[in-house]
């Protein structure tokens, strides 16, 4: 049994990499607990522990093959690491996180919403 996966950037519906979630079951909109930062790398965001932002995204239930493909796409575990996190309200899931040191100097998306970053 897989743990739900929280996505917050290019994997969300309508974004360029969403096709990689094609076999995953969509569970709905979600938001993290307010304990993160969302770094803006231009072409993609990165979830970083240690802030005070609740990040907006979507929740999926991927099968093992889809999860393995997503790990490759996300450069896991070198660029991103898939780790357990808590959603707002305490529900557990996993998400791709970047170590804070890898995101130094990148602007932050204070709204926590990748889709409104340019607004």
Jmol script that loads the backbone (N, CA, C; Angstrom):
load data "model"
ATOM      1  N   UNK A   1       0.841  -1.190   0.000  1.00  0.00           N
ATOM      2  CA  UNK A   1       0.000   0.000   0.000  1.00  0.00           C
ATOM      3  C   UNK A   1       0.881   1.247   0.000  1.00  0.00           C
ATOM      4  N   UNK A   2       0.585   2.186  -0.878  1.00  0.00           N
ATOM      5  CA  UNK A   2       1.378   3.401  -0.964  1.00  0.00           C
ATOM      6  C   UNK A   2       0.782   4.502  -0.100  1.00  0.00           C
ATOM      7  N   UNK A   3       1.626   5.405   0.307  1.00  0.00           N
ATOM      8  CA  UNK A   3       1.225   6.581   1.074  1.00  0.00           C
ATOM      9  C   UNK A   3       0.827   7.655   0.069  1.00  0.00           C
ATOM     10  N   UNK A   4      -0.187   8.461   0.352  1.00  0.00           N
ATOM     11  CA  UNK A   4      -0.538   9.544  -0.572  1.00  0.00           C
ATOM     12  C   UNK A   4       0.668  10.461  -0.824  1.00  0.00           C
ATOM     13  N   UNK A   5       0.719  10.994  -2.039  1.00  0.00           N
ATOM     14  CA  UNK A   5       1.804  11.881  -2.446  1.00  0.00           C
ATOM     15  C   UNK A   5       1.255  13.284  -2.652  1.00  0.00           C
ATOM     16  N   UNK A   6       1.874  14.262  -1.988  1.00  0.00           N
ATOM     17  CA  UNK A   6       1.516  15.670  -2.126  1.00  0.00           C
ATOM     18  C   UNK A   6       2.404  16.281  -3.208  1.00  0.00           C
ATOM     19  N   UNK A   7       1.792  16.893  -4.214  1.00  0.00           N
ATOM     20  CA  UNK A   7       2.545  17.589  -5.266  1.00  0.00           C
ATOM     21  C   UNK A   7       2.152  19.062  -5.254  1.00  0.00           C
ATOM     22  N   UNK A   8       3.088  19.937  -5.596  1.00  0.00           N
ATOM     23  CA  UNK A   8       2.883  21.368  -5.389  1.00  0.00           C
ATOM     24  C   UNK A   8       3.425  22.236  -6.518  1.00  0.00           C
ATOM     25  N   UNK A   9       3.884  21.645  -7.606  1.00  0.00           N
ATOM     26  CA  UNK A   9       4.484  22.429  -8.687  1.00  0.00           C
ATOM     27  C   UNK A   9       4.151  21.856 -10.049  1.00  0.00           C
ATOM     28  N   UNK A  10       5.171  21.472 -10.787  1.00  0.00           N
ATOM     29  CA  UNK A  10       5.007  21.051 -12.180  1.00  0.00           C
ATOM     30  C   UNK A  10       4.249  19.740 -12.347  1.00  0.00           C
ATOM     31  N   UNK A  11       4.011  19.012 -11.250  1.00  0.00           N
ATOM     32  CA  UNK A  11       3.238  17.765 -11.337  1.00  0.00           C
ATOM     33  C   UNK A  11       1.727  17.990 -11.175  1.00  0.00           C
ATOM     34  N   UNK A  12       1.315  19.182 -10.785  1.00  0.00           N
ATOM     35  CA  UNK A  12      -0.113  19.450 -10.589  1.00  0.00           C
ATOM     36  C   UNK A  12      -0.863  19.474 -11.923  1.00  0.00           C
ATOM     37  N   UNK A  13      -2.180  19.285 -11.834  1.00  0.00           N
ATOM     38  CA  UNK A  13      -3.032  19.339 -13.022  1.00  0.00           C
ATOM     39  C   UNK A  13      -2.820  20.659 -13.756  1.00  0.00           C
ATOM     40  N   UNK A  14      -2.708  20.566 -15.078  1.00  0.00           N
ATOM     41  CA  UNK A  14      -2.514  21.750 -15.903  1.00  0.00           C
ATOM     42  C   UNK A  14      -1.067  22.177 -16.038  1.00  0.00           C
ATOM     43  N   UNK A  15      -0.171  21.572 -15.300  1.00  0.00           N
ATOM     44  CA  UNK A  15       1.253  21.910 -15.376  1.00  0.00           C
ATOM     45  C   UNK A  15       1.972  20.929 -16.306  1.00  0.00           C
ATOM     46  N   UNK A  16       3.178  21.291 -16.739  1.00  0.00           N
ATOM     47  CA  UNK A  16       3.868  20.563 -17.798  1.00  0.00           C
ATOM     48  C   UNK A  16       4.215  19.115 -17.491  1.00  0.00           C
ATOM     49  N   UNK A  17       4.433  18.733 -16.246  1.00  0.00           N
ATOM     50  CA  UNK A  17       4.838  17.369 -15.916  1.00  0.00           C
ATOM     51  C   UNK A  17       3.689  16.525 -15.354  1.00  0.00           C
ATOM     52  N   UNK A  18       2.485  17.058 -15.380  1.00  0.00           N
ATOM     53  CA  UNK A  18       1.344  16.326 -14.818  1.00  0.00           C
ATOM     54  C   UNK A  18       1.149  14.961 -15.472  1.00  0.00           C
ATOM     55  N   UNK A  19       1.501  14.842 -16.729  1.00  0.00           N
ATOM     56  CA  UNK A  19       1.343  13.582 -17.453  1.00  0.00           C
ATOM     57  C   UNK A  19       2.046  12.425 -16.734  1.00  0.00           C
ATOM     58  N   UNK A  20       3.071  12.707 -15.969  1.00  0.00           N
ATOM     59  CA  UNK A  20       3.791  11.661 -15.234  1.00  0.00           C
ATOM     60  C   UNK A  20       2.937  11.040 -14.136  1.00  0.00           C
ATOM     61  N   UNK A  21       1.849  11.697 -13.747  1.00  0.00           N
ATOM     62  CA  UNK A  21       0.922  11.174 -12.740  1.00  0.00           C
ATOM     63  C   UNK A  21      -0.268  10.462 -13.379  1.00  0.00           C
ATOM     64  N   UNK A  22      -0.186  10.177 -14.663  1.00  0.00           N
ATOM     65  CA  UNK A  22      -1.306   9.638 -15.414  1.00  0.00           C
ATOM     66  C   UNK A  22      -2.005   8.453 -14.791  1.00  0.00           C
ATOM     67  N   UNK A  23      -1.280   7.565 -14.135  1.00  0.00           N
ATOM     68  CA  UNK A  23      -1.896   6.368 -13.547  1.00  0.00           C
ATOM     69  C   UNK A  23      -2.203   6.538 -12.063  1.00  0.00           C
ATOM     70  N   UNK A  24      -1.874   7.677 -11.506  1.00  0.00           N
ATOM     71  CA  UNK A  24      -2.121   7.913 -10.080  1.00  0.00           C
ATOM     72  C   UNK A  24      -3.563   8.373  -9.866  1.00  0.00           C
ATOM     73  N   UNK A  25      -4.142   7.939  -8.769  1.00  0.00           N
ATOM     74  CA  UNK A  25      -5.501   8.366  -8.438  1.00  0.00           C
ATOM     75  C   UNK A  25      -5.457   9.733  -7.769  1.00  0.00           C
ATOM     76  N   UNK A  26      -6.215  10.680  -8.317  1.00  0.00           N
ATOM     77  CA  UNK A  26      -6.316  12.024  -7.760  1.00  0.00           C
ATOM     78  C   UNK A  26      -7.196  11.972  -6.519  1.00  0.00           C
ATOM     79  N   UNK A  27      -6.696  12.504  -5.403  1.00  0.00           N
ATOM     80  CA  UNK A  27      -7.432  12.485  -4.144  1.00  0.00           C
ATOM     81  C   UNK A  27      -7.998  13.849  -3.758  1.00  0.00           C
ATOM     82  N   UNK A  28      -7.539  14.910  -4.427  1.00  0.00           N
ATOM     83  CA  UNK A  28      -8.088  16.228  -4.153  1.00  0.00           C
ATOM     84  C   UNK A  28      -7.039  17.277  -3.841  1.00  0.00           C
ATOM     85  N   UNK A  29      -7.527  18.489  -3.612  1.00  0.00           N
ATOM     86  CA  UNK A  29      -6.663  19.602  -3.232  1.00  0.00           C
ATOM     87  C   UNK A  29      -6.193  19.396  -1.799  1.00  0.00           C
ATOM     88  N   UNK A  30      -5.018  19.916  -1.497  1.00  0.00           N
ATOM     89  CA  UNK A  30      -4.465  19.760  -0.153  1.00  0.00           C
ATOM     90  C   UNK A  30      -3.562  20.942   0.155  1.00  0.00           C
ATOM     91  N   UNK A  31      -3.217  21.053   1.429  1.00  0.00           N
ATOM     92  CA  UNK A  31      -2.307  22.112   1.887  1.00  0.00           C
ATOM     93  C   UNK A  31      -1.471  21.513   3.021  1.00  0.00           C
ATOM     94  N   UNK A  32      -0.200  21.877   3.043  1.00  0.00           N
ATOM     95  CA  UNK A  32       0.676  21.378   4.098  1.00  0.00           C
ATOM     96  C   UNK A  32       0.405  22.101   5.407  1.00  0.00           C
ATOM     97  N   UNK A  33       0.934  21.544   6.470  1.00  0.00           N
ATOM     98  CA  UNK A  33       0.988  22.283   7.733  1.00  0.00           C
ATOM     99  C   UNK A  33       1.859  23.516   7.487  1.00  0.00           C
ATOM    100  N   UNK A  34       1.682  24.603   8.224  1.00  0.00           N
ATOM    101  CA  UNK A  34       2.451  25.832   7.991  1.00  0.00           C
ATOM    102  C   UNK A  34       3.872  25.753   8.556  1.00  0.00           C
ATOM    103  N   UNK A  35       4.683  24.891   7.962  1.00  0.00           N
ATOM    104  CA  UNK A  35       6.050  24.711   8.464  1.00  0.00           C
ATOM    105  C   UNK A  35       7.066  24.562   7.346  1.00  0.00           C
ATOM    106  N   UNK A  36       6.784  25.212   6.205  1.00  0.00           N
ATOM    107  CA  UNK A  36       7.653  25.067   5.035  1.00  0.00           C
ATOM    108  C   UNK A  36       7.941  26.419   4.395  1.00  0.00           C
ATOM    109  N   UNK A  37       8.844  26.399   3.429  1.00  0.00           N
ATOM    110  CA  UNK A  37       9.071  27.489   2.492  1.00  0.00           C
ATOM    111  C   UNK A  37       8.909  26.895   1.112  1.00  0.00           C
ATOM    112  N   UNK A  38       8.501  27.711   0.151  1.00  0.00           N
ATOM    113  CA  UNK A  38       8.416  27.282  -1.229  1.00  0.00           C
ATOM    114  C   UNK A  38       9.398  28.124  -2.028  1.00  0.00           C
ATOM    115  N   UNK A  39      10.506  27.498  -2.436  1.00  0.00           N
ATOM    116  CA  UNK A  39      11.549  28.194  -3.187  1.00  0.00           C
ATOM    117  C   UNK A  39      11.197  28.193  -4.670  1.00  0.00           C
ATOM    118  N   UNK A  40      11.491  29.288  -5.337  1.00  0.00           N
ATOM    119  CA  UNK A  40      11.181  29.458  -6.753  1.00  0.00           C
ATOM    120  C   UNK A  40      12.465  29.340  -7.572  1.00  0.00           C
ATOM    121  N   UNK A  41      12.610  28.223  -8.294  1.00  0.00           N
ATOM    122  CA  UNK A  41      13.772  28.009  -9.148  1.00  0.00           C
ATOM    123  C   UNK A  41      13.493  28.429 -10.586  1.00  0.00           C
ATOM    124  N   UNK A  42      12.419  29.147 -10.805  1.00  0.00           N
ATOM    125  CA  UNK A  42      12.071  29.603 -12.148  1.00  0.00           C
ATOM    126  C   UNK A  42      11.209  28.584 -12.868  1.00  0.00           C
ATOM    127  N   UNK A  43      11.805  27.475 -13.309  1.00  0.00           N
ATOM    128  CA  UNK A  43      11.074  26.447 -14.040  1.00  0.00           C
ATOM    129  C   UNK A  43      10.317  25.497 -13.119  1.00  0.00           C
ATOM    130  N   UNK A  44      10.668  25.501 -11.853  1.00  0.00           N
ATOM    131  CA  UNK A  44      10.015  24.606 -10.897  1.00  0.00           C
ATOM    132  C   UNK A  44      10.205  25.133  -9.481  1.00  0.00           C
ATOM    133  N   UNK A  45       9.321  24.708  -8.560  1.00  0.00           N
ATOM    134  CA  UNK A  45       9.474  25.100  -7.164  1.00  0.00           C
ATOM    135  C   UNK A  45      10.148  23.984  -6.361  1.00  0.00           C
ATOM    136  N   UNK A  46      10.512  24.312  -5.135  1.00  0.00           N
ATOM    137  CA  UNK A  46      11.057  23.311  -4.219  1.00  0.00           C
ATOM    138  C   UNK A  46      10.478  23.544  -2.832  1.00  0.00           C
ATOM    139  N   UNK A  47       9.971  22.489  -2.238  1.00  0.00           N
ATOM    140  CA  UNK A  47       9.457  22.513  -0.879  1.00  0.00           C
ATOM    141  C   UNK A  47      10.639  22.340   0.073  1.00  0.00           C
ATOM    142  N   UNK A  48      10.744  23.253   1.036  1.00  0.00           N
ATOM    143  CA  UNK A  48      11.863  23.258   1.978  1.00  0.00           C
ATOM    144  C   UNK A  48      11.299  23.310   3.395  1.00  0.00           C
ATOM    145  N   UNK A  49      11.796  22.458   4.256  1.00  0.00           N
ATOM    146  CA  UNK A  49      11.362  22.462   5.663  1.00  0.00           C
ATOM    147  C   UNK A  49      11.893  23.699   6.383  1.00  0.00           C
ATOM    148  N   UNK A  50      11.182  24.083   7.442  1.00  0.00           N
ATOM    149  CA  UNK A  50      11.713  25.094   8.333  1.00  0.00           C
ATOM    150  C   UNK A  50      11.115  26.475   8.208  1.00  0.00           C
ATOM    151  N   UNK A  51      10.120  26.651   7.406  1.00  0.00           N
ATOM    152  CA  UNK A  51       9.497  27.961   7.278  1.00  0.00           C
ATOM    153  C   UNK A  51       8.203  28.031   8.061  1.00  0.00           C
ATOM    154  N   UNK A  52       7.349  28.957   7.649  1.00  0.00           N
ATOM    155  CA  UNK A  52       6.053  29.120   8.312  1.00  0.00           C
ATOM    156  C   UNK A  52       4.908  29.219   7.305  1.00  0.00           C
ATOM    157  N   UNK A  53       5.141  28.679   6.110  1.00  0.00           N
ATOM    158  CA  UNK A  53       4.173  28.770   5.026  1.00  0.00           C
ATOM    159  C   UNK A  53       3.427  27.441   4.875  1.00  0.00           C
ATOM    160  N   UNK A  54       2.126  27.521   4.660  1.00  0.00           N
ATOM    161  CA  UNK A  54       1.322  26.366   4.278  1.00  0.00           C
ATOM    162  C   UNK A  54       1.300  26.333   2.746  1.00  0.00           C
ATOM    163  N   UNK A  55       1.858  25.288   2.171  1.00  0.00           N
ATOM    164  CA  UNK A  55       1.994  25.188   0.716  1.00  0.00           C
ATOM    165  C   UNK A  55       0.769  24.497   0.129  1.00  0.00           C
ATOM    166  N   UNK A  56       0.258  25.066  -0.961  1.00  0.00           N
ATOM    167  CA  UNK A  56      -0.933  24.552  -1.646  1.00  0.00           C
ATOM    168  C   UNK A  56      -0.526  23.546  -2.713  1.00  0.00           C
ATOM    169  N   UNK A  57      -1.323  22.496  -2.858  1.00  0.00           N
ATOM    170  CA  UNK A  57      -1.037  21.506  -3.883  1.00  0.00           C
ATOM    171  C   UNK A  57      -2.169  20.520  -4.042  1.00  0.00           C
ATOM    172  N   UNK A  58      -1.815  19.343  -4.525  1.00  0.00           N
ATOM    173  CA  UNK A  58      -2.775  18.287  -4.790  1.00  0.00           C
ATOM    174  C   UNK A  58      -2.260  16.985  -4.197  1.00  0.00           C
ATOM    175  N   UNK A  59      -3.183  16.102  -3.904  1.00  0.00           N
ATOM    176  CA  UNK A  59      -2.845  14.823  -3.292  1.00  0.00           C
ATOM    177  C   UNK A  59      -3.203  13.693  -4.253  1.00  0.00           C
ATOM    178  N   UNK A  60      -2.276  12.735  -4.411  1.00  0.00           N
ATOM    179  CA  UNK A  60      -2.458  11.608  -5.313  1.00  0.00           C
ATOM    180  C   UNK A  60      -2.094  10.312  -4.604  1.00  0.00           C
ATOM    181  N   UNK A  61      -2.625   9.217  -5.149  1.00  0.00           N
ATOM    182  CA  UNK A  61      -2.242   7.892  -4.698  1.00  0.00           C
ATOM    183  C   UNK A  61      -1.601   7.181  -5.888  1.00  0.00           C
ATOM    184  N   UNK A  62      -0.276   7.238  -5.986  1.00  0.00           N
ATOM    185  CA  UNK A  62       0.402   6.614  -7.126  1.00  0.00           C
ATOM    186  C   UNK A  62       0.640   5.121  -6.887  1.00  0.00           C
ATOM    187  N   UNK A  63       0.662   4.371  -7.981  1.00  0.00           N
ATOM    188  CA  UNK A  63       1.051   2.970  -7.873  1.00  0.00           C
ATOM    189  C   UNK A  63       2.580   2.911  -7.804  1.00  0.00           C
ATOM    190  N   UNK A  64       3.149   1.770  -7.426  1.00  0.00           N
ATOM    191  CA  UNK A  64       4.610   1.686  -7.263  1.00  0.00           C
ATOM    192  C   UNK A  64       5.406   2.041  -8.522  1.00  0.00           C
ATOM    193  N   UNK A  65       4.909   1.675  -9.694  1.00  0.00           N
ATOM    194  CA  UNK A  65       5.624   1.988 -10.935  1.00  0.00           C
ATOM    195  C   UNK A  65       5.634   3.498 -11.200  1.00  0.00           C
ATOM    196  N   UNK A  66       4.497   4.137 -10.976  1.00  0.00           N
ATOM    197  CA  UNK A  66       4.425   5.592 -11.159  1.00  0.00           C
ATOM    198  C   UNK A  66       5.342   6.292 -10.168  1.00  0.00           C
ATOM    199  N   UNK A  67       5.360   5.831  -8.934  1.00  0.00           N
ATOM    200  CA  UNK A  67       6.217   6.431  -7.918  1.00  0.00           C
ATOM    201  C   UNK A  67       7.692   6.286  -8.287  1.00  0.00           C
ATOM    202  N   UNK A  68       8.078   5.140  -8.824  1.00  0.00           N
ATOM    203  CA  UNK A  68       9.466   4.941  -9.263  1.00  0.00           C
ATOM    204  C   UNK A  68       9.814   5.910 -10.398  1.00  0.00           C
ATOM    205  N   UNK A  69       8.881   6.126 -11.330  1.00  0.00           N
ATOM    206  CA  UNK A  69       9.109   7.083 -12.423  1.00  0.00           C
ATOM    207  C   UNK A  69       9.227   8.507 -11.893  1.00  0.00           C
ATOM    208  N   UNK A  70       8.390   8.841 -10.918  1.00  0.00           N
ATOM    209  CA  UNK A  70       8.449  10.181 -10.327  1.00  0.00           C
ATOM    210  C   UNK A  70       9.773  10.396  -9.592  1.00  0.00           C
ATOM    211  N   UNK A  71      10.249   9.377  -8.904  1.00  0.00           N
ATOM    212  CA  UNK A  71      11.548   9.485  -8.229  1.00  0.00           C
ATOM    213  C   UNK A  71      12.648   9.816  -9.232  1.00  0.00           C
ATOM    214  N   UNK A  72      12.626   9.172 -10.384  1.00  0.00           N
ATOM    215  CA  UNK A  72      13.626   9.468 -11.427  1.00  0.00           C
ATOM    216  C   UNK A  72      13.479  10.893 -11.931  1.00  0.00           C
ATOM    217  N   UNK A  73      12.250  11.316 -12.204  1.00  0.00           N
ATOM    218  CA  UNK A  73      11.983  12.666 -12.706  1.00  0.00           C
ATOM    219  C   UNK A  73      12.464  13.727 -11.711  1.00  0.00           C
ATOM    220  N   UNK A  74      12.241  13.484 -10.427  1.00  0.00           N
ATOM    221  CA  UNK A  74      12.590  14.452  -9.383  1.00  0.00           C
ATOM    222  C   UNK A  74      14.059  14.373  -8.957  1.00  0.00           C
ATOM    223  N   UNK A  75      14.817  13.461  -9.549  1.00  0.00           N
ATOM    224  CA  UNK A  75      16.226  13.339  -9.182  1.00  0.00           C
ATOM    225  C   UNK A  75      16.404  12.856  -7.759  1.00  0.00           C
ATOM    226  N   UNK A  76      15.515  11.995  -7.328  1.00  0.00           N
ATOM    227  CA  UNK A  76      15.505  11.494  -5.956  1.00  0.00           C
ATOM    228  C   UNK A  76      16.524  10.359  -5.817  1.00  0.00           C
ATOM    229  N   UNK A  77      17.426  10.403  -4.894  1.00  0.00           N
ATOM    230  CA  UNK A  77      17.484  11.273  -3.717  1.00  0.00           C
ATOM    231  C   UNK A  77      18.519  12.391  -3.810  1.00  0.00           C
ATOM    232  N   UNK A  78      19.079  12.652  -4.983  1.00  0.00           N
ATOM    233  CA  UNK A  78      20.156  13.646  -5.076  1.00  0.00           C
ATOM    234  C   UNK A  78      19.673  15.089  -5.089  1.00  0.00           C
ATOM    235  N   UNK A  79      18.678  15.404  -5.911  1.00  0.00           N
ATOM    236  CA  UNK A  79      18.159  16.767  -5.972  1.00  0.00           C
ATOM    237  C   UNK A  79      17.016  16.943  -4.975  1.00  0.00           C
ATOM    238  N   UNK A  80      16.037  16.061  -5.056  1.00  0.00           N
ATOM    239  CA  UNK A  80      14.909  16.064  -4.132  1.00  0.00           C
ATOM    240  C   UNK A  80      14.913  14.754  -3.354  1.00  0.00           C
ATOM    241  N   UNK A  81      14.300  14.786  -2.180  1.00  0.00           N
ATOM    242  CA  UNK A  81      14.126  13.579  -1.372  1.00  0.00           C
ATOM    243  C   UNK A  81      12.651  13.419  -1.078  1.00  0.00           C
ATOM    244  N   UNK A  82      12.136  12.216  -1.303  1.00  0.00           N
ATOM    245  CA  UNK A  82      10.742  11.943  -0.977  1.00  0.00           C
ATOM    246  C   UNK A  82      10.678  11.583   0.501  1.00  0.00           C
ATOM    247  N   UNK A  83       9.964  12.428   1.263  1.00  0.00           N
ATOM    248  CA  UNK A  83       9.928  12.280   2.713  1.00  0.00           C
ATOM    249  C   UNK A  83       8.510  12.429   3.242  1.00  0.00           C
ATOM    250  N   UNK A  84       8.245  11.870   4.416  1.00  0.00           N
ATOM    251  CA  UNK A  84       6.939  12.072   5.051  1.00  0.00           C
ATOM    252  C   UNK A  84       6.780  13.524   5.497  1.00  0.00           C
ATOM    253  N   UNK A  85       5.590  14.050   5.298  1.00  0.00           N
ATOM    254  CA  UNK A  85       5.239  15.379   5.806  1.00  0.00           C
ATOM    255  C   UNK A  85       3.821  15.297   6.362  1.00  0.00           C
ATOM    256  N   UNK A  86       3.411  16.349   7.037  1.00  0.00           N
ATOM    257  CA  UNK A  86       2.037  16.426   7.546  1.00  0.00           C
ATOM    258  C   UNK A  86       1.275  17.497   6.779  1.00  0.00           C
ATOM    259  N   UNK A  87       0.060  17.163   6.430  1.00  0.00           N
ATOM    260  CA  UNK A  87      -0.829  18.141   5.819  1.00  0.00           C
ATOM    261  C   UNK A  87      -1.466  18.982   6.915  1.00  0.00           C
ATOM    262  N   UNK A  88      -2.043  20.109   6.503  1.00  0.00           N
ATOM    263  CA  UNK A  88      -2.804  20.935   7.433  1.00  0.00           C
ATOM    264  C   UNK A  88      -3.896  20.047   8.027  1.00  0.00           C
ATOM    265  N   UNK A  89      -3.958  19.956   9.321  1.00  0.00           N
ATOM    266  CA  UNK A  89      -4.891  19.050   9.973  1.00  0.00           C
ATOM    267  C   UNK A  89      -4.225  17.779  10.458  1.00  0.00           C
ATOM    268  N   UNK A  90      -2.968  17.544  10.043  1.00  0.00           N
ATOM    269  CA  UNK A  90      -2.193  16.436  10.575  1.00  0.00           C
ATOM    270  C   UNK A  90      -2.149  15.167   9.757  1.00  0.00           C
ATOM    271  N   UNK A  91      -2.902  15.065   8.663  1.00  0.00           N
ATOM    272  CA  UNK A  91      -2.886  13.841   7.864  1.00  0.00           C
ATOM    273  C   UNK A  91      -1.495  13.611   7.267  1.00  0.00           C
ATOM    274  N   UNK A  92      -0.997  12.373   7.306  1.00  0.00           N
ATOM    275  CA  UNK A  92       0.332  12.090   6.764  1.00  0.00           C
ATOM    276  C   UNK A  92       0.300  11.868   5.255  1.00  0.00           C
ATOM    277  N   UNK A  93       1.406  12.180   4.627  1.00  0.00           N
ATOM    278  CA  UNK A  93       1.615  11.909   3.211  1.00  0.00           C
ATOM    279  C   UNK A  93       3.115  11.993   2.961  1.00  0.00           C
ATOM    280  N   UNK A  94       3.515  11.883   1.715  1.00  0.00           N
ATOM    281  CA  UNK A  94       4.903  12.101   1.327  1.00  0.00           C
ATOM    282  C   UNK A  94       4.941  13.234   0.318  1.00  0.00           C
ATOM    283  N   UNK A  95       6.104  13.873   0.222  1.00  0.00           N
ATOM    284  CA  UNK A  95       6.307  14.938  -0.755  1.00  0.00           C
ATOM    285  C   UNK A  95       7.779  14.971  -1.121  1.00  0.00           C
ATOM    286  N   UNK A  96       8.088  15.579  -2.242  1.00  0.00           N
ATOM    287  CA  UNK A  96       9.475  15.771  -2.653  1.00  0.00           C
ATOM    288  C   UNK A  96       9.976  17.072  -2.039  1.00  0.00           C
ATOM    289  N   UNK A  97      11.012  16.961  -1.208  1.00  0.00           N
ATOM    290  CA  UNK A  97      11.599  18.112  -0.525  1.00  0.00           C
ATOM    291  C   UNK A  97      13.031  18.319  -0.959  1.00  0.00           C
ATOM    292  N   UNK A  98      13.470  19.558  -0.856  1.00  0.00           N
ATOM    293  CA  UNK A  98      14.847  19.916  -1.122  1.00  0.00           C
ATOM    294  C   UNK A  98      15.462  20.364   0.196  1.00  0.00           C
ATOM    295  N   UNK A  99      16.712  20.031   0.400  1.00  0.00           N
ATOM    296  CA  UNK A  99      17.408  20.499   1.594  1.00  0.00           C
ATOM    297  C   UNK A  99      17.554  22.019   1.520  1.00  0.00           C
ATOM    298  N   UNK A 100      17.412  22.675   2.661  1.00  0.00           N
ATOM    299  CA  UNK A 100      17.455  24.143   2.703  1.00  0.00           C
ATOM    300  C   UNK A 100      18.736  24.693   2.075  1.00  0.00           C
ATOM    301  N   UNK A 101      19.850  24.033   2.289  1.00  0.00           N
ATOM    302  CA  UNK A 101      21.126  24.505   1.746  1.00  0.00           C
ATOM    303  C   UNK A 101      21.164  24.519   0.236  1.00  0.00           C
ATOM    304  N   UNK A 102      20.383  23.674  -0.412  1.00  0.00           N
ATOM    305  CA  UNK A 102      20.333  23.633  -1.865  1.00  0.00           C
ATOM    306  C   UNK A 102      19.481  24.768  -2.436  1.00  0.00           C
ATOM    307  N   UNK A 103      18.673  25.398  -1.602  1.00  0.00           N
ATOM    308  CA  UNK A 103      17.769  26.456  -2.061  1.00  0.00           C
ATOM    309  C   UNK A 103      18.216  27.840  -1.610  1.00  0.00           C
ATOM    310  N   UNK A 104      19.431  27.946  -1.100  1.00  0.00           N
ATOM    311  CA  UNK A 104      19.934  29.250  -0.653  1.00  0.00           C
ATOM    312  C   UNK A 104      19.961  30.233  -1.813  1.00  0.00           C
ATOM    313  N   UNK A 105      19.515  31.441  -1.563  1.00  0.00           N
ATOM    314  CA  UNK A 105      19.550  32.488  -2.572  1.00  0.00           C
ATOM    315  C   UNK A 105      18.380  32.485  -3.534  1.00  0.00           C
ATOM    316  N   UNK A 106      17.538  31.470  -3.501  1.00  0.00           N
ATOM    317  CA  UNK A 106      16.363  31.440  -4.382  1.00  0.00           C
ATOM    318  C   UNK A 106      15.245  32.256  -3.757  1.00  0.00           C
ATOM    319  N   UNK A 107      14.506  32.981  -4.590  1.00  0.00           N
ATOM    320  CA  UNK A 107      13.355  33.703  -4.040  1.00  0.00           C
ATOM    321  C   UNK A 107      12.337  32.723  -3.481  1.00  0.00           C
ATOM    322  N   UNK A 108      11.549  33.186  -2.535  1.00  0.00           N
ATOM    323  CA  UNK A 108      10.505  32.381  -1.920  1.00  0.00           C
ATOM    324  C   UNK A 108       9.143  32.817  -2.428  1.00  0.00           C
ATOM    325  N   UNK A 109       8.237  31.875  -2.506  1.00  0.00           N
ATOM    326  CA  UNK A 109       6.857  32.145  -2.894  1.00  0.00           C
ATOM    327  C   UNK A 109       6.071  32.219  -1.594  1.00  0.00           C
ATOM    328  N   UNK A 110       5.893  33.428  -1.096  1.00  0.00           N
ATOM    329  CA  UNK A 110       5.302  33.627   0.230  1.00  0.00           C
ATOM    330  C   UNK A 110       3.860  33.156   0.341  1.00  0.00           C
ATOM    331  N   UNK A 111       3.140  33.122  -0.775  1.00  0.00           N
ATOM    332  CA  UNK A 111       1.744  32.658  -0.754  1.00  0.00           C
ATOM    333  C   UNK A 111       1.665  31.149  -0.574  1.00  0.00           C
ATOM    334  N   UNK A 112       2.762  30.443  -0.875  1.00  0.00           N
ATOM    335  CA  UNK A 112       2.749  28.997  -0.831  1.00  0.00           C
ATOM    336  C   UNK A 112       2.040  28.349  -2.004  1.00  0.00           C
ATOM    337  N   UNK A 113       1.712  29.145  -3.005  1.00  0.00           N
ATOM    338  CA  UNK A 113       0.946  28.659  -4.160  1.00  0.00           C
ATOM    339  C   UNK A 113       1.744  28.876  -5.442  1.00  0.00           C
ATOM    340  N   UNK A 114       2.277  27.802  -6.003  1.00  0.00           N
ATOM    341  CA  UNK A 114       3.082  27.860  -7.231  1.00  0.00           C
ATOM    342  C   UNK A 114       2.318  28.529  -8.372  1.00  0.00           C
ATOM    343  N   UNK A 115       1.029  28.287  -8.456  1.00  0.00           N
ATOM    344  CA  UNK A 115       0.246  28.820  -9.574  1.00  0.00           C
ATOM    345  C   UNK A 115       0.074  30.335  -9.531  1.00  0.00           C
ATOM    346  N   UNK A 116       0.207  30.939  -8.373  1.00  0.00           N
ATOM    347  CA  UNK A 116       0.031  32.398  -8.278  1.00  0.00           C
ATOM    348  C   UNK A 116       1.361  33.116  -8.088  1.00  0.00           C
ATOM    349  N   UNK A 117       2.445  32.458  -8.349  1.00  0.00           N
ATOM    350  CA  UNK A 117       3.791  33.013  -8.100  1.00  0.00           C
ATOM    351  C   UNK A 117       4.073  34.293  -8.878  1.00  0.00           C
ATOM    352  N   UNK A 118       3.465  34.444 -10.026  1.00  0.00           N
ATOM    353  CA  UNK A 118       3.741  35.617 -10.859  1.00  0.00           C
ATOM    354  C   UNK A 118       2.720  36.720 -10.665  1.00  0.00           C
ATOM    355  N   UNK A 119       1.755  36.456  -9.789  1.00  0.00           N
ATOM    356  CA  UNK A 119       0.666  37.416  -9.589  1.00  0.00           C
ATOM    357  C   UNK A 119       1.063  38.433  -8.631  1.00  0.00           C
TER     358      UNK A 119
END
end "model"
wireframe off; spacefill off
backbone 0.3
color backbone group
